[in-house]
Amino acid sequence: MNNEQAAAILQDIFKQAVDSARAGPVIPPNLPEKPRGRCVVIGAGKASAAMAAAVDAAWPDVDMSGVVVTRYDHSVPAGRIRILEAAHPVSDAMSETAAMLIVEALRGLTSDDLVLALISGGGSALMALPATGLTLADKQNITRALLHSGASIKEMNLVRRHLSAVKGGKLAVLAQPARIVSLIISDVPGDNPTDVASGPTVADGSTPQDALRVMARYGIPVTQPVRELLNTSYSPVENVPNSEVRLIATPAMALQAASAAARQHGLTPLVLGDAIEGESREVAVVMAGIARSVKRYGHPVAGPAVLLSGGETTVTVNKGQSGKGGRNTEFLLSLACALQGENGIWAIAGDSDGIDGTEDAAGAMVFPDTLIRGKIRGLNAINYLDGHDSYSYFHALDDLLITGPTLTNVNDFRAILIA
């Protein structure tokens, strides 16, 4: 197998994993019974506009309206449902405006009405209404610090739930007495609905003190207004009546689709997990060791095989390290350094939403000659890795994975092909 053949196989496996989570196929079979009254559609996330379009198309005979917010450049027409765009991963003024309009859409509902909440990854930043006493700037500063701290997405969203007027089930409370059904595309390790977009329609079992502990753990500065809010005796939403949650696409489902695709290519798939976390560069070293074992000894699976995994790794950025990169390209550059050009091993890693961090790539690919081609161009892979500049390294080699926004999001996807 040569580089071109391996690249084509890996790209097809990635595509089929992403396609399995697209809103068009997964929304219709998961819709609830139609309401006697109105259907109000609300939502937030990178997939929310595509989800809204699928709902609008599926129910042309239902009295429908609503507001959803997605990331800039992720909108699609959704008929009767208003689509807004806001910033990600740090909220902007449109995030706050969108949250207020979503709250307004929930006013005056009755028990005959149905609220469809379309929730997907990215919703935490896209729908941001600060809790009483806080400003948008308070939330922005804490989000930026968390993003660079190495905190997991679960920890980040725990904090954001307690700084919000709509997250942690608070939005569902505002929808009462209407029935509320949440259709969720999960992008979080473990698929806990509370963690997807910080759970705006799901009861919250954490406490304000838990949020303070997370910020203390990572040295996040806590301003006086934030500390006063979290030290009050307010109670999180522990129960959301008349509510149902449906997980309609998850990382595990995407890995099942990837496994089927691998078999179509004559490969034996081995799923290492759908909820893998940890520092990107360290996870890569572990994965490299497993790939070497497959190549040399046929354990834990005999080649030709593909190692599949999902989840969300982290990148801890120290001061002065301002390179371009994301979780997936950092994983891949570390993997290349660990493999040191081992023959017969190729890899792809990408964010299923099409954007790995803040740049224009979903991820990248690694080949046996990745390091050699880098040296020919005068690139020191270790220096790029230490500077968190993996995007620039793969850009120089023309090995970035460019998909554009996929309009879905089931977290990161990694595949390592062993001949």
Secondary structure, DSSP 8 states (H G I E B T S, - for coil): --HHHHHHHHHHHHHHHHHTT-HHHHSGGG-----SS-EEEEEESTTHHHHHHHHHHH-TTS-EEEEEEEETT-----TTSEEEEE-SSS--HHHHHHHHHHHHHTTT--TT-EEEEEEETTHHHHS--B-TT--HHHHHHHHHHHHTTT--HHHHHHHHHHTBSSTTTHHHHHHTTSEEEEEEE--STT--GGGGGG-TTS-----HHHHHHHHHHTT----HHHHHHHTS--------TTEEEEEEE-HHHHHHHHHHHHHHTT-EEEEEEEEE-SBHHHHHHHHHHHHHHHHHH--SS-SSEEEEEEE--B----TT------HHHHHHHHHHHHHTT-TTEEEEEEETTS-STTSS-SEEEE-TTHHHHHHHTT--HHHHHHTT-HHHHHHHHT-EE-----S----EEEEEEE-
